[in-house]
């Protein structure tokens, strides 16, 4: 069984590319780019990351975003 709360390589990649310190802006950006990813696995990772970000508080997201960049 995998840990769904673990921050994996795809999460870090997506955060580095599209993440901002603002959770709302990051969610908006991921919502725009998710449907156009050609790789199914990356698309699925982006959707899952977006849902996980929605559940985070602003402080946790800002810290995680800074660590990923």
C-alpha positions as a Markdown table, in Angstrom:
| # | Residue | x | y | z |
|---|---|---|---|---|
| 1 | Unk | 0.0 | 0.0 | 0.0 |
| 2 | Unk | 1.4 | 3.4 | -0.9 |
| 3 | Unk | 1.2 | 6.5 | 1.3 |
| 4 | Unk | -1.2 | 8.9 | -0.5 |
| 5 | Unk | 0.1 | 11.8 | 1.6 |
| 6 | Unk | 3.7 | 11.5 | 0.4 |
| 7 | Unk | 5.1 | 14.2 | -1.8 |
| 8 | Unk | 6.6 | 12.3 | -4.8 |
| 9 | Unk | 8.7 | 13.4 | -7.7 |
| 10 | Unk | 5.8 | 14.4 | -9.9 |
| 11 | Unk | 4.3 | 16.5 | -7.1 |
| 12 | Unk | 7.6 | 18.3 | -6.7 |
| 13 | Unk | 7.9 | 18.8 | -10.4 |
| 14 | Unk | 4.4 | 20.2 | -10.7 |
| 15 | Unk | 4.9 | 22.4 | -7.7 |
| 16 | Unk | 8.2 | 23.8 | -9.1 |
| 17 | Unk | 6.6 | 24.5 | -12.5 |
| 18 | Unk | 3.1 | 25.8 | -11.6 |
| 19 | Unk | 3.2 | 26.4 | -7.8 |
| 20 | Unk | 3.0 | 29.8 | -6.2 |
| 21 | Unk | 2.9 | 30.7 | -2.5 |
| 22 | Unk | -0.8 | 31.3 | -3.0 |
| 23 | Unk | -2.8 | 28.1 | -2.8 |
| 24 | Unk | -5.7 | 29.5 | -4.8 |
| 25 | Unk | -3.4 | 30.6 | -7.7 |
| 26 | Unk | -1.7 | 27.2 | -7.7 |
| 27 | Unk | -5.1 | 25.4 | -7.8 |
| 28 | Unk | -6.2 | 27.7 | -10.7 |
| 29 | Unk | -3.0 | 27.0 | -12.6 |
| 30 | Unk | -3.2 | 23.3 | -12.2 |
| 31 | Unk | -6.8 | 23.3 | -13.2 |
| 32 | Unk | -5.9 | 25.0 | -16.5 |
| 33 | Unk | -2.9 | 22.7 | -17.4 |
| 34 | Unk | -4.2 | 19.4 | -16.1 |
| 35 | Unk | -6.4 | 18.6 | -19.1 |
| 36 | Unk | -3.6 | 19.3 | -21.6 |
| 37 | Unk | -0.9 | 17.0 | -20.2 |
| 38 | Unk | -0.2 | 14.3 | -22.8 |
| 39 | Unk | 1.0 | 11.8 | -20.2 |
| 40 | Unk | -1.9 | 10.1 | -18.4 |
| 41 | Unk | 0.2 | 9.4 | -15.3 |
| 42 | Unk | 1.3 | 13.0 | -15.0 |
| 43 | Unk | -2.3 | 14.2 | -15.6 |
| 44 | Unk | -3.5 | 11.9 | -12.9 |
| 45 | Unk | -0.8 | 13.2 | -10.5 |
| 46 | Unk | -1.7 | 16.8 | -11.2 |
| 47 | Unk | -5.4 | 16.1 | -10.4 |
| 48 | Unk | -4.5 | 14.3 | -7.2 |
| 49 | Unk | -2.0 | 17.1 | -6.2 |
| 50 | Unk | -4.7 | 19.7 | -6.9 |
| 51 | Unk | -7.1 | 17.9 | -4.6 |
| 52 | Unk | -4.5 | 17.5 | -1.9 |
| 53 | Unk | -3.7 | 21.2 | -2.1 |
| 54 | Unk | -7.4 | 22.1 | -1.6 |
| 55 | Unk | -7.3 | 20.2 | 1.8 |
| 56 | Unk | -4.2 | 22.0 | 3.0 |
| 57 | Unk | -4.1 | 25.2 | 5.0 |
| 58 | Unk | -2.3 | 28.2 | 3.6 |
| 59 | Unk | 0.7 | 28.1 | 6.0 |
| 60 | Unk | 1.4 | 24.4 | 5.1 |
| 61 | Unk | 1.1 | 25.0 | 1.4 |
| 62 | Unk | 3.4 | 28.1 | 1.5 |
| 63 | Unk | 6.1 | 26.1 | 3.3 |
| 64 | Unk | 5.8 | 23.1 | 1.0 |
| 65 | Unk | 5.9 | 25.3 | -2.1 |
| 66 | Unk | 9.1 | 27.0 | -0.9 |
| 67 | Unk | 10.7 | 23.6 | -0.1 |
| 68 | Unk | 9.9 | 22.3 | -3.6 |
| 69 | Unk | 11.3 | 25.3 | -5.4 |
